[in-house]
């Protein structure tokens, strides 16, 4: 798709900005995990802090996946395909034993077939049911490799290192599972589910949340600005608010890009 009239802010520094933000997100995520597993000692007195730490870890887990999503589109480090792939390969594996190429190919299929048969992110049998769709989503992506990886990590932490199971569940398992729910709800279900009151605008079968910039960041690292993302997948997550303010979707309509794509 052409870039219409939107110019990416700090375009000349897109790679360094993306890399710096990725380092902050992934560094915080790994740092909290290491502290929670190897330093922190869970007790009733520090349970509120543990819950806060788990909530932050859940949010950072979402951020890690969004960084990998940018890598899938080459917008993390433009023109540096190997660096994009290397960063996402490591982070996706650490996240839940995911395979980079499998998720990358599935995501590009999603963009080609958004909301249609064959879209791996869409449940054509339950297009309005959150729970049934999430179960389909979960089964498609959390395969045997992820289960083996997670069980291996938990086994080492519990049986070898002696970390209490309740601490593993609260500070490792819960943030991981809740982040998958957060990603699914704000990044897949809300933008793509069928609702009679809010019909889709075009062939992308996606909607954009009307959240403020801060709320958008806290919910899903701006992935709720989803129609903008489908129109401009080259725009990194941190620039999606600017793309929304610039009206990239409306620009597509004005230039006839969407109509041409639908006709094709």
PLY file of the C-alpha trace (Angstrom):
ply
format ascii 1.0
element vertex 264
property float x
property float y
property float z
element edge 263
property int vertex1
property int vertex2
end_header
0.00 0.00 0.00
1.24 3.50 -0.71
1.99 5.78 2.21
-0.69 8.32 1.19
0.10 11.64 2.89
1.23 10.45 6.30
4.89 10.98 7.11
6.22 8.90 9.95
7.50 11.10 12.80
11.25 10.74 13.40
11.40 8.54 10.32
15.16 8.87 9.97
15.52 7.59 13.55
12.86 4.86 13.35
15.34 2.02 13.81
17.17 3.47 16.84
13.88 4.50 18.46
12.38 1.06 17.90
15.48 -0.66 19.21
15.66 1.58 22.30
11.99 1.01 23.15
12.38 -2.72 22.55
15.36 -2.77 24.91
13.37 -0.93 27.61
10.35 -3.22 27.28
12.24 -6.50 27.00
14.83 -5.44 29.58
12.12 -4.55 32.10
10.28 -7.79 31.35
13.38 -9.95 31.82
14.53 -7.95 34.85
11.21 -8.33 36.68
11.10 -12.02 35.86
14.62 -12.60 37.18
13.89 -10.63 40.37
10.53 -12.36 40.89
11.97 -15.85 40.49
15.48 -15.63 41.94
15.48 -12.79 44.49
11.96 -12.06 45.69
10.54 -14.11 48.57
6.76 -14.20 48.56
4.96 -13.68 51.87
1.63 -12.38 53.09
3.19 -9.04 54.01
4.52 -8.34 50.53
1.59 -9.90 48.60
0.26 -6.47 47.44
3.67 -5.67 45.94
3.76 -9.11 44.31
0.35 -8.50 42.70
1.53 -5.09 41.44
4.66 -6.71 40.05
2.55 -9.37 38.31
0.34 -6.66 36.76
3.35 -4.75 35.42
4.82 -7.99 34.12
1.56 -8.77 32.32
1.66 -5.36 30.59
5.31 -5.75 29.65
4.55 -9.22 28.27
2.05 -7.58 25.93
4.74 -5.09 24.98
7.22 -7.85 24.19
4.75 -9.41 21.79
4.04 -6.04 20.15
7.78 -5.55 19.62
7.87 -8.93 17.91
4.83 -7.92 15.87
6.72 -4.88 14.58
9.57 -7.19 13.65
7.12 -9.27 11.61
6.33 -6.17 9.53
9.94 -5.00 9.36
9.01 -1.78 11.16
11.13 -2.48 14.25
14.41 -1.97 12.38
13.55 -1.02 8.77
15.81 -2.61 6.21
17.40 -4.90 8.82
15.54 -8.15 8.28
18.08 -10.32 10.08
18.09 -8.08 13.15
14.28 -8.05 13.22
14.21 -11.83 12.95
16.94 -12.34 15.57
15.26 -10.11 18.17
11.82 -11.62 17.63
13.15 -15.19 17.58
14.71 -14.79 21.02
11.80 -12.90 22.59
9.08 -15.17 21.23
10.93 -18.23 22.45
11.39 -16.74 25.92
7.74 -15.61 25.96
6.28 -19.09 25.54
8.50 -21.23 23.34
6.95 -19.80 20.18
8.55 -20.26 16.76
9.31 -16.99 14.93
8.64 -18.15 11.39
5.37 -19.86 12.30
3.96 -16.76 13.98
5.32 -14.41 11.30
3.72 -16.39 8.48
0.43 -16.71 10.36
0.32 -12.97 10.97
0.89 -12.11 7.33
-1.89 -14.54 6.45
-4.11 -12.66 8.90
-3.43 -9.42 7.04
-4.24 -11.00 3.69
-7.45 -12.68 4.85
-8.58 -10.49 7.75
-11.91 -11.73 9.03
-12.32 -14.31 6.26
-12.01 -18.06 6.01
-8.36 -19.04 6.39
-7.48 -16.15 8.73
-5.63 -17.85 11.62
-6.65 -15.07 14.02
-10.36 -15.34 13.19
-12.92 -17.86 14.41
-15.42 -18.02 11.55
-17.69 -20.31 13.59
-17.82 -17.95 16.58
-17.28 -14.42 15.23
-19.11 -12.81 18.17
-18.22 -15.09 21.08
-15.26 -13.94 23.14
-14.73 -17.17 25.10
-15.15 -19.60 22.21
-12.99 -17.48 19.93
-10.30 -17.16 22.59
-10.26 -20.94 23.05
-9.81 -21.37 19.29
-7.08 -18.71 19.33
-5.34 -20.36 22.27
-5.35 -23.82 20.69
-3.99 -22.51 17.40
-1.01 -20.73 18.90
-0.19 -22.54 22.15
0.79 -25.89 20.66
2.86 -28.74 22.02
6.13 -26.78 21.71
4.80 -24.07 24.01
3.47 -26.62 26.48
6.81 -28.46 26.58
8.69 -25.17 27.03
6.48 -23.90 29.84
6.40 -27.22 31.68
10.18 -27.50 31.40
10.71 -24.02 32.83
8.23 -24.63 35.65
9.81 -28.01 36.42
13.29 -26.51 36.68
12.11 -23.62 38.84
10.09 -25.83 41.18
11.92 -29.15 41.35
15.51 -28.05 40.77
15.72 -24.50 42.12
13.09 -24.95 44.84
11.00 -21.89 44.01
7.56 -22.24 45.66
4.83 -23.20 43.19
2.55 -20.39 44.36
5.27 -17.89 43.52
5.77 -19.45 40.07
2.04 -19.34 39.36
1.56 -15.77 40.58
4.65 -14.18 39.08
5.28 -16.32 35.99
2.16 -18.23 34.98
-0.48 -15.60 35.72
1.22 -12.70 33.85
1.81 -14.93 30.82
-1.77 -16.20 30.63
-3.34 -12.83 31.40
-1.18 -11.13 28.78
-2.52 -13.57 26.17
-6.04 -12.57 27.20
-5.11 -8.89 27.04
-3.54 -9.27 23.60
-6.49 -11.25 22.30
-9.18 -8.95 23.68
-7.69 -5.60 22.68
-5.70 -6.69 19.63
-7.93 -9.32 18.01
-11.43 -9.62 19.44
-12.39 -5.96 19.83
-11.08 -4.92 16.39
-12.37 -7.92 14.43
-15.45 -9.34 16.16
-18.84 -9.12 14.47
-21.23 -6.58 15.95
-24.36 -5.36 14.20
-24.12 -1.94 15.83
-20.59 -1.35 14.52
-20.21 -2.60 10.95
-16.80 -2.78 9.35
-15.69 0.13 7.19
-13.82 -1.81 4.51
-12.20 -5.07 3.45
-9.82 -5.06 6.45
-12.74 -6.09 8.69
-11.24 -4.10 11.55
-12.20 -1.28 13.86
-10.25 1.29 15.83
-10.78 1.98 19.53
-11.57 5.54 20.48
-9.17 5.41 23.43
-6.95 8.28 24.47
-3.26 7.87 23.77
-2.50 6.91 27.38
-5.36 4.42 27.59
-4.34 2.97 24.24
-0.78 2.51 25.51
-1.90 0.86 28.74
-4.37 -1.51 27.10
-2.29 -2.90 24.24
0.59 -0.63 23.21
-1.65 1.19 20.69
-2.63 -2.05 18.96
-6.24 -0.96 19.52
-5.69 1.58 16.73
-6.19 -1.44 14.59
-7.71 -0.16 11.37
-4.82 2.28 11.08
-2.44 -0.63 11.50
-4.11 -2.62 8.74
-3.97 0.37 6.41
-0.36 1.15 7.31
1.39 -1.99 8.63
4.72 -0.25 8.05
4.01 2.12 10.96
5.57 0.93 14.26
3.46 0.69 17.40
4.80 3.89 18.93
3.76 5.97 15.88
0.20 4.65 15.57
-1.30 7.55 17.59
0.27 9.97 15.09
-1.09 7.90 12.20
-4.54 8.04 13.75
-4.37 11.80 14.27
-3.20 12.19 10.68
-6.26 10.30 9.45
-4.46 7.64 7.41
-7.70 5.67 7.03
-9.57 8.68 5.67
-6.65 9.39 3.35
-6.98 5.88 1.96
-10.62 6.54 1.14
-9.80 9.90 -0.45
-7.10 8.44 -2.68
-9.27 5.49 -3.65
-6.79 2.95 -2.28
-9.39 1.00 -0.34
-11.90 1.02 -3.18
-9.26 -0.29 -5.57
-8.29 -3.03 -3.13
-11.91 -4.06 -2.65
-12.49 -4.13 -6.40
-9.39 -6.27 -6.85
0 1
1 2
2 3
3 4
4 5
5 6
6 7
7 8
8 9
9 10
10 11
11 12
12 13
13 14
14 15
15 16
16 17
17 18
18 19
19 20
20 21
21 22
22 23
23 24
24 25
25 26
26 27
27 28
28 29
29 30
30 31
31 32
32 33
33 34
34 35
35 36
36 37
37 38
38 39
39 40
40 41
41 42
42 43
43 44
44 45
45 46
46 47
47 48
48 49
49 50
50 51
51 52
52 53
53 54
54 55
55 56
56 57
57 58
58 59
59 60
60 61
61 62
62 63
63 64
64 65
65 66
66 67
67 68
68 69
69 70
70 71
71 72
72 73
73 74
74 75
75 76
76 77
77 78
78 79
79 80
80 81
81 82
82 83
83 84
84 85
85 86
86 87
87 88
88 89
89 90
90 91
91 92
92 93
93 94
94 95
95 96
96 97
97 98
98 99
99 100
100 101
101 102
102 103
103 104
104 105
105 106
106 107
107 108
108 109
109 110
110 111
111 112
112 113
113 114
114 115
115 116
116 117
117 118
118 119
119 120
120 121
121 122
122 123
123 124
124 125
125 126
126 127
127 128
128 129
129 130
130 131
131 132
132 133
133 134
134 135
135 136
136 137
137 138
138 139
139 140
140 141
141 142
142 143
143 144
144 145
145 146
146 147
147 148
148 149
149 150
150 151
151 152
152 153
153 154
154 155
155 156
156 157
157 158
158 159
159 160
160 161
161 162
162 163
163 164
164 165
165 166
166 167
167 168
168 169
169 170
170 171
171 172
172 173
173 174
174 175
175 176
176 177
177 178
178 179
179 180
180 181
181 182
182 183
183 184
184 185
185 186
186 187
187 188
188 189
189 190
190 191
191 192
192 193
193 194
194 195
195 196
196 197
197 198
198 199
199 200
200 201
201 202
202 203
203 204
204 205
205 206
206 207
207 208
208 209
209 210
210 211
211 212
212 213
213 214
214 215
215 216
216 217
217 218
218 219
219 220
220 221
221 222
222 223
223 224
224 225
225 226
226 227
227 228
228 229
229 230
230 231
231 232
232 233
233 234
234 235
235 236
236 237
237 238
238 239
239 240
240 241
241 242
242 243
243 244
244 245
245 246
246 247
247 248
248 249
249 250
250 251
251 252
252 253
253 254
254 255
255 256
256 257
257 258
258 259
259 260
260 261
261 262
262 263
